């Protein structure tokens, strides 16, 4: 019996192969709901307001907890990053885990964590070694012990990795080679693309909480703004791998993020707790000369513009202009980290990486864009900020951190001679 194909003319019965292809295309295609629901991509979701409330409730708790940790200081923020990395690793290790194979490989899951903590020891040892030395400088025994550990830090990490490598080889079993080598490669991909990227957070923290807090806040603002703008105004699909993302949400979030970057930089840049770099692992209050980037400059409005405002000028921190660059990146480039994660989840046919956060999915679902932003913030700071923010105090700190007492005396004598020669000349 022939069926009407919707155009008034009968169509031939489809073969099983044709029906299968049709179902696959239907599953992969982006639903064209714009013509049937007034253009709002979320109208057909009957529980959208309930989902929004759950998401908002979780967001409030996360933002509140995040603010408390920022107040507690550098070490607490670093501990938070470490916990986040462990949860991310757990979610991603479980993504390709197969219980049947694991039952025949006792201790194999432990090997993944061996590589993870070896990488953690190596990366954080490189980032925090000098600050640890500065913390124990007053105690001669601890200073010598820590100095020795730092000296052989790379050797220790290397042999820990080699031990894991040998462990892997010795546990290879017939008929399971493909699974084991796949897990070995997956573990290293997690270490390279996830752990290494997120470790830049810690480097940013000790350069000044400002360089961690501002980029992280911009990603949160961009995500919230994109969700709200897309929720109420979204009509035009943005990218196929993430069907609920819309151009309206993307553009609205970009404008909101750039404006927020300029305003937040002015607020955050006035607190020494946020702008001063931490040179050790103590928890005391910070007092420093933050440099010219965080010293207000007054800009007077042109005469023709002054009648429009109740004030004649505005005070701007130079760092606010740099914040605009961070805002541009977080609104235009960083979202592609989220698109990558969406495509990744589609490839493995999972909705979320986990269910740790109600309404948001797993920790990895919240950190996809943050990792991209962390690397950019670190590179931007090292490329454009560090040369501009040098001060006498910072130079002295570098001398005290990197030169022995004997080398400092030699430097003092050399500087003294140079200054005397210039005064005589």
C-alpha angles and dihedrals in degrees: 000000000000122000130217109248094206096264098082096261125097120250129212119255112269121241119237089253092052091048090050091051090048092052091049092050090048092051094049098040120095108249111249097221096148093092097048104039104039093266098295109128092204101047094098090057101096092190097048095116092047090049090049092053093049090048092048092048092052091045092054091052093047094048091047093050091045091053091051092051091049089053091051091059146230100327094050091048090050090050089051091053091050092051090048090051092051092051091047091050091049092052093048095043088054093048095078097023117128115199094204093057093041091057088063093047108059112193094013093115089052088059090062090055091047089060091044096054091042088057090046091052091049098046098041091042088059094045100043104029098098092044089052090052090051090052095056099036093112093057110068096199095049090043092056092044094050092044090054092048091050091048091057096032095109093047092051092049092047094053091045088056092046089051089054091047091053090045089055093049093048093052096053112127132193117262089017101070094106093051093045095048090045090054091046091054091043091053092053092047089054090050094049103039101031113022097037093048095047091048089072085074090071093048089053093047094059092045085062129305087247090072091053100037100047097051092043091049092050091055090051092048091048092050094048093044092048090051094048096043091045092045095056105024106020113131109134118067113234106195132001098227089060106039097183094055112100137188090239091056092044095050095042091050092048093054092045093048096049092049091046091051092056094047098041092050089058092051098042094041092066095064119083090202087067102035104041116091117236112234097183141023097261125121101221128121117283125234119177148130100264093199134240095304091071098042113100120246120200118227118195118215118237113263093249090056099045096080089062094060133051090228132055099224147355136243114232131179112226089230088067090074089055089048089062089062090051089048092052092050095045092050101041110024107024094060087067086071086063092047089051090052090049092052090046092053091048090052090055094037097238127134096211137002089241145332102247095121119047111237093007106062120224134347090261090057089060096042103051095096093033092064093053090048094048093059093047092048091052094046092045092049093049093044103041110012109042096059090049099047100055116133136171090259093052092048090051090049090053091050092050092046099047108028130068121233090260092051090048090054091050090049091050092052092047093050091047091053093046092051092048091051091050093049092050092046 
